[in-house]
């Protein structure tokens, strides 16, 4: 006896496969398996880190000002944190969701030169602390 092909069933399977492919293409994973996350939605709200007491003199440790500015934006649902021209030293601080960090030309975010700022013995760091900078002439590609 020759097997019977159920054309209606085959068509249903084909339609389900096409629907799955279309749904997959609209998700965060491309058909080739690469992850494609959705772009963040950054609210149209801008604050300057200097409005929270930051000083870009290359000496002042501005961790509290960065943390306060990020907390302000986090409570408001996100926004743009702008760092003006200057050297802003800071310890680590946490970011929030829906935040865009903008460094104006000539703005530098820099870690302190010694472990003393971290509450550790005041030994100088063996190499220059990581620096984040903006402008046309960054210190090096490895530090920006």
Buried (B, 14 or more C-beta within 10 A) or exposed (E): EEEEEEEEEEEEEEEEEEEEEEEEEEEEEEEEEEEEEEEEEBBEBEBBBBEBEBBBEEEBBBBBBBBBBBBBBBEEEBBBBBBBBBBBBBBEBEEBEBBBBBBBEBBBBBBBEBEEBEEEEEEEEEEEEEBBBBEEEBEEEEBB
